[in-house]
C-alpha cells in the first residue's frame, strides 16, 4: 500500500472515531475533557503533517509516514481511552 493511501485511510478512520466522540464529549467530566483537549492538539498536528506529506515526493515521505503512523496510533489509543471513560 502506498504512503498516501495508507495515511488517508488512517485519517479517515480516526476522523470517524473523532466525530462520534465529539458528540459524547460535551457531557463528559473534566478529566475526560482534558484528555480530549490533548488528543485534539495531536489531531491538528497529524492533519497538518499529513497535508505536508501529500506534497512531498514518495522516498522522502517514508520517514514522515512512519512518524505519522505512530502519532495516529497514539490518537487511536487515546480515543479508545476516552470512549471507555464515557
C-alpha positions in Angstrom: 0.0 0.0 0.0 1.4 3.4 -0.9 2.1 6.0 1.7 -0.6 8.5 0.6 -3.3 5.8 0.6 -2.2 4.4 3.9 -2.2 7.8 5.6 -5.5 8.7 4.0 -7.2 5.5 5.3 -5.8 6.1 8.8 -7.0 9.7 8.9 -10.5 8.6 7.6 -10.8 6.0 10.4 -9.6 8.4 13.1 -11.9 11.1 11.7 -14.9 8.9 12.1 -14.0 8.0 15.7 -13.3 11.7 16.4 -16.7 12.7 15.1 -18.5 10.1 17.2 -16.6 11.1 20.4 -17.1 14.8 19.8 -20.9 14.3 20.3 -20.3 12.5 23.6 -17.5 14.7 24.9 -19.9 17.6 25.7 -21.4 15.5 28.5 -18.0 14.3 29.8 -16.3 15.2 33.1 -13.3 17.4 33.3 -10.7 14.6 33.4 -12.0 13.3 30.1 -12.2 16.7 28.6 -8.5 17.3 29.5 -7.6 14.1 27.7 -9.7 15.2 24.8 -8.0 18.5 24.6 -4.6 16.8 24.4 -5.9 14.5 21.6 -7.3 17.5 19.7 -3.8 19.0 19.7 -2.3 15.8 18.3 -5.1 15.6 15.8 -4.4 19.1 14.5 -0.7 18.1 14.2 -1.5 14.9 12.4 -3.7 16.7 9.9 -1.1 19.4 9.2 1.7 16.9 8.7 -0.4 14.6 6.6 -1.1 17.5 4.2 2.6 18.2 4.1 3.4 14.6 3.3 1.0 14.8 0.4 3.2 17.4 -1.2 6.4 15.5 -0.7 8.0 13.0 -3.0 7.4 9.4 -2.0 11.0 8.4 -0.9 11.4 11.4 1.3 8.0 10.9 2.8 8.6 7.3 4.1 10.3 8.5 7.4 7.5 11.0 7.9 4.9 8.3 7.2 6.3 6.2 10.0 6.2 9.1 12.4 2.6 10.0 11.4 1.5 6.3 11.7 2.9 6.3 15.3 1.1 9.6 16.0 -2.1 8.1 14.6 -1.8 5.0 16.8 -1.4 7.4 19.8 -4.6 9.2 18.9 -6.4 5.9 18.3 -5.4 4.6 21.7 -6.4 8.0 23.3 -9.8 7.8 21.6 -10.3 4.3 23.0 -9.4 5.6 26.4 -11.9 8.4 26.1 -14.6 6.1 24.8 -14.2 3.8 27.7 -14.3 6.7 30.1 -17.6 7.9 28.6 
